[in-house]
């Protein structure tokens, strides 16, 4: 019988919301269980590299994930309220792409090489971001 690991405790304890493989790593979206104050990030994107190294990057304050994490097209994509965030693993920065209107409600990310497709269920529209990347974009 394998040894049981004790549960993590304290402010770093987090619930895993989603996983994605791509861009040379496994990615996890986590929700911190204990948020200490307004500047303490509630959500994080974590990169688990091929060597086992884990890097945690906080999702910008106020951005609440609304759909699945997708790692492709040169970045890690995360739908949030009325926008989609692209996390650049190289610079460890987020870029926000606003939806085509209020209440866009992107919950899914799809695509093909060089494009990311964002079905906006709240507006009954399909928005496309051209990434210029040669790699396949899948969601």
C-alpha positions, 0 to 999 in steps of 0.5 A, spaced: 500 500 500 503 506 497 504 511 503 499 517 504 501 524 503 499 529 508 494 534 505 497 541 504 495 547 508 495 554 509 495 560 503 498 555 498 493 550 498 489 550 492 484 546 488 486 544 481 480 547 476 483 545 469 489 541 466 492 542 459 498 540 456 502 544 450 508 549 449 513 544 452 509 543 459 503 541 463 499 547 465 494 547 471 489 552 473 488 553 481 484 556 485 487 558 492 483 556 498 485 561 503 486 568 500 489 573 505 487 580 502 485 584 496 492 583 493 493 576 494 491 572 487 485 568 487 487 564 481 494 561 478 496 558 472 502 553 474 507 550 469 510 543 470 516 543 466 519 537 463 524 537 469 519 537 474 520 544 476 513 548 478 512 555 476 506 559 479 504 565 476 498 569 479 492 571 474 491 578 474 486 580 480 479 581 478 480 576 472 475 570 474 476 564 469 470 562 466 472 556 461 477 551 460 485 552 460 488 551 453 496 551 452 497 552 444 499 557 439 505 560 443 501 561 449 496 559 455 489 561 453 484 562 459 477 565 458 475 570 463 469 575 464 468 579 457 475 577 455 480 572 454 487 572 457 494 569 453 499 568 458 506 568 455 511 563 458 517 566 455 516 573 458 511 570 464 506 576 462 498 576 461 495 579 455 488 581 455 483 580 449 477 584 450 470 580 447 467 583 441 462 586 446 459 586 453 457 579 456 461 575 451 461 569 455 467 565 452 467 559 455 471 555 450 477 556 446 478 552 439 482 553 433 487 551 428 494 553 426 495 560 426 488 562 429 485 562 436 477 561 435 473 564 441 465 562 441 462 568 444 455 564 447 453 571 450 453 574 444 452 569 439 458 571 435 465 567 433 471 572 435 478 570 431 485 572 434 490 571 429 496 568 432 501 568 427 504 561 430 505 555 426 503 550 431 496 547 432 491 551 436 487 546 439 482 546 445 
